[in-house]
């Protein structure tokens, strides 16, 4: 993993370099023009919404980053552009989805193919009808969640239990935001590339883009830059530098639904890259 040197908030916005909105006039990215937003962020932190927060905006390649509050409840240092956060469900859009996009672009993955083509163990009633596209739009019929961490003791067992979990609805009939669907997609990508998601994320995305503070399972020498999340009753300690999501934790901290860590600076790089791909 390549790295560089309760819960906080991390807000990231990327503005496309298209024609200016006829309703919202252009705003300069400087401290004066951003003061209403930074004042609001300061007030939210002061009111106890979070120990600290980082606001990061990119407009046509110009960046504005503002940190407020403190790293954690008992960590007085002020967060900033390189403060590392547990991205939680943003893992889906920063790690899993771009790897799916790459697999499609390389002709390795067919969005309308059944999931069972790539993960034969994904079995059960009506599951043969579920496509990759359905999982991406949360329309596969899978439950939103299951406490895998209370039922299994290893990553392999968690994947197997996910594969055998019954559907809650016929495929394509409802939309239910599902962590289990993202875990199945994790298996799809790992099967296609014969490599675990953390390694793929590093060498297919983070290293090429220079996102040197982004990855799974951050090393302990980065602890001072990592914001703590909470006092976790399951593990009996304050979590800092280890994934908050319990299901991701039982999966060695590596999954497509949660587990990724990053900072505002890197997330702006990622957002700018997505915009470049769209307009390129």
SELOPA-769266 format. One line per 2 residues: number of its first residue (from 1); their letters; for each residue x, y, z of C-alpha. Coordinates in steps of 0.2 Angstrom, whole numbers, plus 5000, padded with zeros to 4 digits. Example, Ala and Ser with C-alpha at 12.3 -4.5 7.8 and 13.67 -1.06 7.14 Angstrom:
<mitors>
1	as	5062,4978,5039 ~ 5068,4995,5036
</mitors>
This chain:
<mitors>
1	xx	5000,5000,5000 ~ 5007,5017,4995
3	xx	5004,5031,5008 ~ 5011,5048,5012
5	xx	5017,5055,5026 ~ 4915,5057,5091
7	xx	4916,5056,5071 ~ 4923,5070,5060
9	xx	4915,5076,5044 ~ 4923,5078,5027
11	xx	4914,5087,5013 ~ 4921,5087,4995
13	xx	4913,5096,4980 ~ 4920,5097,4963
15	xx	4913,5109,4951 ~ 4913,5105,4932
17	xx	4921,5118,4921 ~ 4906,5120,4910
19	xx	4896,5136,4906 ~ 4891,5146,4921
21	xx	4874,5144,4928 ~ 4861,5157,4923
23	xx	4855,5156,4941 ~ 4870,5154,4952
25	xx	4884,5167,4948 ~ 4903,5161,4948
27	xx	4911,5163,4965 ~ 4929,5166,4968
29	xx	4937,5152,4978 ~ 4945,5163,4992
31	xx	4943,5165,5010 ~ 4932,5181,5008
33	xx	4919,5174,4996 ~ 4918,5157,5005
35	xx	4916,5165,5022 ~ 4897,5161,5023
37	xx	4901,5143,5020 ~ 4916,5142,5032
39	xx	4906,5152,5045 ~ 4892,5139,5044
41	xx	4904,5125,5046 ~ 4912,5133,5061
43	xx	4895,5135,5069 ~ 4890,5117,5066
45	xx	4906,5111,5074 ~ 4904,5123,5088
47	xx	4886,5116,5091 ~ 4893,5098,5093
49	xx	4889,5091,5076 ~ 4907,5085,5075
51	xx	4924,5088,5083 ~ 4930,5094,5066
53	xx	4927,5095,5048 ~ 4936,5099,5032
55	xx	4928,5108,5017 ~ 4936,5105,5000
57	xx	4931,5113,4984 ~ 4938,5112,4966
59	xx	4932,5124,4953 ~ 4940,5122,4935
61	xx	4956,5116,4944 ~ 4957,5130,4957
63	xx	4956,5123,4975 ~ 4949,5129,4991
65	xx	4952,5119,5007 ~ 4946,5124,5025
67	xx	4948,5114,5041 ~ 4939,5118,5057
69	xx	4938,5111,5074 ~ 4949,5098,5080
71	xx	4954,5080,5075 ~ 4944,5071,5088
73	xx	4936,5074,5105 ~ 4953,5072,5114
75	xx	4964,5077,5099 ~ 4966,5096,5099
77	xx	4975,5098,5082 ~ 4966,5106,5068
79	xx	4961,5095,5053 ~ 4966,5101,5036
81	xx	4969,5095,5018 ~ 4980,5080,5023
83	xx	4969,5074,5037 ~ 4965,5056,5034
85	xx	4947,5050,5037 ~ 4938,5033,5036
87	xx	4927,5036,5020 ~ 4914,5023,5026
89	xx	4902,5021,5011 ~ 4911,5033,5000
91	xx	4922,5018,4998 ~ 4909,5012,4985
93	xx	4911,5027,4974 ~ 4930,5030,4977
95	xx	4936,5012,4976 ~ 4923,5000,4969
97	xx	4915,5010,4956 ~ 4931,5016,4947
99	xx	4937,4998,4947 ~ 4921,4992,4939
101	xx	4922,5006,4926 ~ 4940,5000,4922
103	xx	4934,4982,4920 ~ 4920,4988,4908
105	xx	4932,4999,4898 ~ 4944,4985,4896
107	xx	4931,4973,4890 ~ 4933,4962,4906
109	xx	4916,4965,4913 ~ 4898,4965,4904
111	xx	4886,4976,4914 ~ 4871,4966,4908
113	xx	4879,4949,4911 ~ 4872,4939,4926
115	xx	4883,4940,4942 ~ 4884,4921,4942
117	xx	4895,4922,4926 ~ 4909,4930,4937
119	xx	4904,4923,4955 ~ 4896,4905,4952
121	xx	4894,4904,4971 ~ 4882,4918,4971
123	xx	4867,4906,4972 ~ 4849,4905,4978
125	xx	4831,4908,4971 ~ 4830,4920,4957
127	xx	4849,4925,4959 ~ 4852,4919,4941
129	xx	4842,4934,4935 ~ 4853,4947,4944
131	xx	4865,4957,4933 ~ 4880,4968,4937
133	xx	4870,4983,4932 ~ 4856,4979,4945
135	xx	4869,4978,4959 ~ 4877,4994,4954
137	xx	4860,5003,4955 ~ 4855,4993,4971
139	xx	4840,4984,4962 ~ 4846,4966,4964
141	xx	4834,4962,4978 ~ 4847,4959,4991
143	xx	4844,4965,5009 ~ 4852,4982,5014
145	xx	4863,4974,5027 ~ 4867,4959,5037
147	xx	4878,4957,5053 ~ 4891,4946,5045
149	xx	4903,4951,5059 ~ 4892,4942,5072
151	xx	4890,4926,5061 ~ 4907,4923,5054
153	xx	4926,4924,5058 ~ 4935,4927,5042
155	xx	4934,4936,5026 ~ 4931,4920,5016
157	xx	4916,4916,5027 ~ 4909,4933,5026
159	xx	4909,4932,5007 ~ 4902,4915,5007
161	xx	4888,4920,5018 ~ 4884,4936,5007
163	xx	4883,4924,4992 ~ 4870,4913,5001
165	xx	4859,4927,5008 ~ 4841,4926,5002
167	xx	4834,4940,4992 ~ 4821,4951,4999
169	xx	4813,4956,4983 ~ 4813,4949,4965
171	xx	4827,4956,4955 ~ 4824,4973,4947
173	xx	4808,4977,4956 ~ 4814,4988,4970
175	xx	4828,4999,4974 ~ 4836,4996,4991
177	xx	4853,5003,4995 ~ 4863,4987,4999
179	xx	4880,4984,5007 ~ 4878,4966,5002
181	xx	4877,4970,4984 ~ 4893,4980,4985
183	xx	4902,4965,4994 ~ 4896,4954,4979
185	xx	4903,4967,4967 ~ 4919,4966,4977
187	xx	4920,4947,4973 ~ 4916,4951,4954
189	xx	4931,4963,4953 ~ 4943,4952,4963
191	xx	4938,4937,4952 ~ 4941,4946,4936
193	xx	4958,4953,4941 ~ 4964,4939,4952
195	xx	4969,4951,4965 ~ 4962,4958,4981
197	xx	4953,4975,4981 ~ 4966,4985,4991
199	xx	4980,4980,4979 ~ 4970,4984,4964
201	xx	4965,5001,4971 ~ 4983,5006,4975
203	xx	4990,5001,4958 ~ 4976,5005,4947
205	xx	4970,5021,4954 ~ 4979,5029,4969
207	xx	4997,5027,4962 ~ 4993,5033,4945
209	xx	4983,5048,4951 ~ 4996,5052,4965
211	xx	4983,5049,4979 ~ 4997,5045,4991
213	xx	4985,5046,5007 ~ 4972,5035,5000
215	xx	4971,5016,5003 ~ 4965,5002,5014
217	xx	4972,4997,5031 ~ 4983,5013,5034
219	xx	5000,5010,5043 ~ 5002,5015,5061
221	xx	5015,5028,5056 ~ 5001,5039,5049
223	xx	4991,5038,5065 ~ 4994,5057,5070
225	xx	4985,5062,5053 ~ 4970,5050,5055
227	xx	4954,5056,5063 ~ 4946,5044,5076
229	xx	4929,5038,5073 ~ 4921,5032,5089
231	xx	4922,5021,5104 ~ 4916,5005,5097
233	xx	4907,4993,5109 ~ 4910,4978,5098
235	xx	4929,4980,5099 ~ 4929,4989,5115
237	xx	4941,5003,5110 ~ 4941,5020,5101
239	xx	4944,5017,5083 ~ 4958,5027,5074
241	xx	4966,5020,5059 ~ 4955,5004,5058
243	xx	4939,5003,5048 ~ 4923,5008,5058
245	xx	4911,4997,5048 ~ 4911,4980,5057
247	xx	4907,4970,5042 ~ 4922,4977,5033
249	xx	4932,4974,5049 ~ 4929,4955,5048
251	xx	4934,4956,5030 ~ 4952,4961,5035
253	xx	4947,4979,5032 ~ 4945,4977,5013
255	xx	4929,4978,5005 ~ 4920,4988,4991
257	xx	4906,4994,5003 ~ 4918,5001,5016
259	xx	4936,5001,5022 ~ 4944,5015,5012
261	xx	4954,5029,5020 ~ 4958,5046,5012
263	xx	4960,5065,5014 ~ 4952,5080,5006
265	xx	4967,5083,4995 ~ 4966,5066,4987
267	xx	4948,5066,4985 ~ 4949,5083,4975
269	xx	4961,5074,4964 ~ 4949,5060,4962
271	xx	4935,5071,4958 ~ 4945,5082,4946
273	xx	4950,5066,4937 ~ 4932,5060,4935
275	xx	4927,5077,4928 ~ 4942,5076,4915
277	xx	4936,5058,4910 ~ 4918,5065,4907
279	xx	4924,5080,4897 ~ 4939,5071,4889
</mitors>
